[in-house]
Amino acid sequence: MSTIVQQSWKRCQESNLKAWEKANDQIISSKRIKEIIQENHPLIQESLPLFNKLAPFLLSTEHIALLSDRDGNIIHTVGDPVFANQAQKVQLQIGANWTEDYKGTNAIGTALIAQQPISVQGDQHYFLENRFLSCSAAPIFSPTGELLGVIDISTRKEYTHPFALTIACMIAEALQNRFLYANAERVIALPGSTAVKSSQGKVPLVALDRDERIVGLNELAKQRLGKDALGTRLSPEQERAGRDVQDNRQRFWGAQAATDGASRNAAAAPNQKPMPALKPFPRLAGSCPLFLQAKMLGQKAAQVDFPVLILGESGTGKELFAQMVHETGPRAQEPFIAVNCSAISENLIESELFGYESGAFTGANREGRIGKFEAAKKGTIFLDEIGDMSLRGQAALLRVLQEKVVTPVGSNQSRPIHARIIAATHRNLPEEIRAGRFRADLYYRLKSVSIHLPPLRKRSDIVQLAEHLMQQIAMGQPYVLLPEAKAKLAAYSWPGNVRELQGVLVQAAFLSDGGEIGEEHIQLEGLTEEAEPVHAVPSLRETELVAIKRALDSSGGNVSRAAKLLQIGRNTLYRKMAEYHLTAPINQEEP
């Protein structure tokens, strides 16, 4: 047996799985499998043409090919119907889960844990009932390195094909390349090396976005550049040495490039159409250079249709800024639909954004309902707190951005969308990506135009802004900020930013007997820097790491018992341990 298979058997023994007993044959409910298939729609869609090409080989050699998601659920099959019927006796079919927890050592479940190609032949299967099988599986990764699922090719052990594992790897690689090309404006093949020559003619591929930042790597490129290369730029030497294998930049940037060219060459070409004048943002006041820079970017963004990502702390006015981008652009007469992504539960995110058909789920409106994207029509949809959206919601949103269509929950019919997207968050998205809480491919899709709103404590125009807000609050009454009140406002750090300033001014106007607002009217009690201990609360990733270490210590290094303490599956714990580079003590026996 290979080392990987031996390690798998050890895990099965630690979990008290009995090889002579029947494996877990529970099939996922039809409702849940439909949900899983919907969640993995891009993966299935991209695999269909590859599976169809493979079908003649599978029929002639009595094999079947299967696609599983990252949790080991089989979501698609194709191949020889005779062997497929035999495979159903051990639930090797759609709706079955083939993780090691359920099926012991097998190609799908073991490949998910090892995250590398694996063949499990005949007696290498842990459960006796599965030992008539010969299975070869290869994991599928996204361009950012996220585990998406597994390609498996199976048959009876007597019919094992010597190239089954190679074919599974080729299909997995082809799928990965499809995702790489789909998510990129430009794809560069790096020059050959010793590693490349030993990899059957494969080449390192690097996917770049509009800003020439790396948004995807195939396995060879990842070996060459390292996973940390995501989000960086190729060096000039690397770019010159590589060759373009895809370049879509002109299709997206042609109009903007022409506009920029017109601005640069206006003196040389007086008859050329001038760039449209930037419209003011009347509701956004301030003279701070940091704020004016952000405002200018917003005015430019209003004239184009690229996605906009607004970054800034809570209370800096991200939604108002998004409204100004909408109201001063060509879509001003169309709807502006705001969605707070942090306020929608994971189970409802798709029905809220994409709508649902009649009877799609319990409690649904009898007539169904259109989603926010369709409600926005040709206007703007503002996705506030996008950094708090669940990974499931992020995957669904990415699909919409790629395909420009939405599919309502409970429907098989896709509908085109025309809304412009503006997103906002107070979170540091690169850190969220590194922690595995935000998809890198979605981040680079959203940040075509990135605008950072400065926190109030870094602005040099706090007093001017306060006087502007007082005019709105006073509604024509002549309130005046006295010098000591201005000094108190300027000296404060404003953890709640503009939102907090507005609240303090409303309170001051209420407390003031006349038109003058003094220092005593500016109530800042309890609103000190210590009120928001940003670094005192550990991140979710830190909390998870501590919990895993404690569970492993409490169980004496026994992974199965640690998983029970954490109330998660053993396969999930192994994946987490690999992610955090944790190892359990070896030779741990069940008491």
SULFEN-V425982 format. One record per backbone hydrogen bond with DSSP energy under -0.5 kcal/mol. CO is the residue of the C=O (numbers start at 1). NH is the residue of the N-H. Records with the same first field share a line. If there is no record, write none. Layout:
CO=NH / NH
This chain:
2=6
3=7
4=8
5=9
6=10
7=11
8=12
9=13
10=14
11=15
12=17
13=16
17=19
18=21
19=128
23=25
26=97
29=33
30=34
31=35
32=36
33=37
34=38
35=39
36=40
38=41
40=44
41=45
42=46
43=47
44=48
45=49
46=50
47=51
48=52
49=53
50=54
51=55
54=58
55=59
56=60
57=61
58=62 / 63
59=62
63=80
64=154
65=78
66=152
67=75 / 76
68=150
69=72
72=98
73=69
74=95
76=67
78=65
80=84
81=85
82=86
83=87
84=88
86=89
87=90 / 92
88=91
91=93
93=96
95=28
96=74 / 98
98=109
99=102 / 103
100=104
102=24
105=126
106=110
107=111
108=112
109=113
110=114
111=115 / 116
118=137
119=121
120=135
121=124
122=125
127=130
128=131
130=133
132=157
133=122
134=155
135=120
136=153
137=118
138=151
140=148 / 149
142=145
143=217
146=142
148=70
149=140
150=68
151=138
152=66
153=136
154=64
155=134
156=159
157=160
161=164
163=167
164=168
165=169
166=170
167=171
168=172
169=173
170=174
171=175
172=176
173=177
174=178
175=179
176=180
177=181
178=182
179=183
181=184
185=248
186=208
187=245 / 246
188=190 / 206
189=243
193=197
194=198
196=199 / 201
199=202
204=190
205=218
206=188
207=215 / 216
208=185 / 186
209=212
213=209
214=231
216=207
218=222
219=223
220=224
221=225
222=226
226=229
227=230
229=232
232=214
235=239
236=240
237=241
238=242
243=189
246=187
248=252
249=253
250=254
253=257
254=258
255=259
256=260
257=261
258=262
259=263
260=264
261=265
263=266
265=269
269=272
280=282
281=284
283=285
288=292
289=293
290=294
291=295
292=296
293=297
294=298
295=299
296=300
297=301
298=302
300=303
301=304
302=330
307=449
308=310 / 423
309=311 / 451
310=425
311=453
313=316
315=498 / 499
317=321
318=322
319=323
320=324
321=325
322=326
323=327
324=328
326=329
329=332
331=334
335=337 / 380
336=338
337=382
339=341 / 384
340=343
341=344
345=348 / 349
348=352
349=353
350=354
351=355
352=372
353=373
354=371
355=409
356=369
357=360
361=364
365=359 / 368
369=356
371=375
372=376
374=377
376=379
377=418
379=420
380=337 / 382
381=383 / 422
382=339 / 384
383=386 / 424
384=341
385=388
386=389
390=394
391=395
392=396
393=397
394=398
395=399
396=400
397=401
398=402
399=403
400=404
404=417
406=408 / 415
408=411
409=357
412=414
413=408
415=406
420=381
421=308
422=383
423=310
424=386
425=312
427=429
428=432
429=433
430=434
431=435
432=437 / 438
433=436
439=443
440=444
441=445
442=446
443=447
446=449
449=309
451=311 / 453
452=454
455=458
456=459
461=465
462=466
463=467
464=468
465=469
466=470
467=471
468=472
469=473
470=474
471=475 / 476
474=477
477=479
480=482 / 517
482=485 / 486
483=487
484=488
485=489
486=490
487=491
488=492
489=492
494=497
496=499 / 500
497=501
498=502
499=503
500=504
501=505
502=506
503=507
504=508
505=509
506=510
507=511
508=512
515=480
516=518
517=482
518=521 / 522
519=522
521=523
522=524
524=527
528=531
529=532
532=534
533=536 / 537
536=538
539=543
540=544
541=545
542=546
543=547
544=548
545=549
546=550
547=551
548=552
549=553
550=554
551=555
552=557
553=556
555=558
557=559
558=562
559=563
560=564
561=565
562=566
563=567 / 568
569=573
570=574
571=575
572=576
573=577
574=578
575=579
576=580
577=582
578=581
587=589
